[in-house]
Structure formats: C-alpha cells, structure tokens
Amino acid sequence: NIPSYRCKPQDIITVRDEQQSRTMVQNYLDSSPHEELPKHLTLHRFEYKGFVNQIIDSKWVGLKINELLVVEYYSRQT
C-alpha cells in the first residue's frame, strides 16, 4: 500500500483484492499484450502478482542522474 516502497529481490507484489483494482490491471494487460517486461521483474498475469528478480541497475533506466546533487538536496532538507 506504499507506492514509494523500495522493493528487494524475492519480493512479491500483488494487486489489492478489490474488483476495481483487478479490473484496472486487466485492462492494462489487455491493451498492451506485446509490451516487453523488464528483466528484473516477472509477471504472473492470472494471479495478479509480480515478482522482483533483482534490483534494477541505474544504467538500465537511461536517465542521467547526478547522485551528488540528490544527496546534497536531501541533506539540506533536515
């Protein structure tokens, strides 16, 4: 229930057991059946759950992030 939760390898991510949540996920899966799933995730479509295989490498994301600026920003927040 925490969108920003940091997942670890071996974590299982499930859809809430509510019809609205399952319908939303099913609609997404039906609309993009050929979209390739990232290699760090495994999807069990009919069980409405996913599995974290490994931590994603920051280089795979394709964003240029200056980690020092992020640390500097958050160190000023306290």
Secondary structure as a PSIPRED ss2 file (coil, helix, strand):
# PSIPRED VFORMAT (PSIPRED V4.0)

   1 N C   1.000  0.000  0.000
   2 I C   1.000  0.000  0.000
   3 P C   1.000  0.000  0.000
   4 S C   1.000  0.000  0.000
   5 Y C   1.000  0.000  0.000
   6 R C   1.000  0.000  0.000
   7 C C   1.000  0.000  0.000
   8 K C   1.000  0.000  0.000
   9 P C   1.000  0.000  0.000
  10 Q C   1.000  0.000  0.000
  11 D C   1.000  0.000  0.000
  12 I E   0.000  0.000  1.000
  13 I E   0.000  0.000  1.000
  14 T E   0.000  0.000  1.000
  15 V C   1.000  0.000  0.000
  16 R C   1.000  0.000  0.000
  17 D C   1.000  0.000  0.000
  18 E C   1.000  0.000  0.000
  19 Q H   0.000  1.000  0.000
  20 Q H   0.000  1.000  0.000
  21 S H   0.000  1.000  0.000
  22 R H   0.000  1.000  0.000
  23 T H   0.000  1.000  0.000
  24 M H   0.000  1.000  0.000
  25 V H   0.000  1.000  0.000
  26 Q H   0.000  1.000  0.000
  27 N H   0.000  1.000  0.000
  28 Y H   0.000  1.000  0.000
  29 L H   0.000  1.000  0.000
  30 D H   0.000  1.000  0.000
  31 S H   0.000  1.000  0.000
  32 S C   1.000  0.000  0.000
  33 P C   1.000  0.000  0.000
  34 H C   1.000  0.000  0.000
  35 E C   1.000  0.000  0.000
  36 E C   1.000  0.000  0.000
  37 L C   1.000  0.000  0.000
  38 P C   1.000  0.000  0.000
  39 K C   1.000  0.000  0.000
  40 H C   1.000  0.000  0.000
  41 L E   0.000  0.000  1.000
  42 T E   0.000  0.000  1.000
  43 L E   0.000  0.000  1.000
  44 H E   0.000  0.000  1.000
  45 R H   0.000  1.000  0.000
  46 F H   0.000  1.000  0.000
  47 E H   0.000  1.000  0.000
  48 Y C   1.000  0.000  0.000
  49 K E   0.000  0.000  1.000
  50 G E   0.000  0.000  1.000
  51 F E   0.000  0.000  1.000
  52 V E   0.000  0.000  1.000
  53 N C   1.000  0.000  0.000
  54 Q C   1.000  0.000  0.000
  55 I C   1.000  0.000  0.000
  56 I C   1.000  0.000  0.000
  57 D C   1.000  0.000  0.000
  58 S H   0.000  1.000  0.000
  59 K H   0.000  1.000  0.000
  60 W H   0.000  1.000  0.000
  61 V H   0.000  1.000  0.000
  62 G C   1.000  0.000  0.000
  63 L C   1.000  0.000  0.000
  64 K C   1.000  0.000  0.000
  65 I C   1.000  0.000  0.000
  66 N C   1.000  0.000  0.000
  67 E H   0.000  1.000  0.000
  68 L H   0.000  1.000  0.000
  69 L H   0.000  1.000  0.000
  70 V H   0.000  1.000  0.000
  71 V H   0.000  1.000  0.000
  72 E H   0.000  1.000  0.000
  73 Y H   0.000  1.000  0.000
  74 Y H   0.000  1.000  0.000
  75 S H   0.000  1.000  0.000
  76 R H   0.000  1.000  0.000
  77 Q C   1.000  0.000  0.000
  78 T C   1.000  0.000  0.000
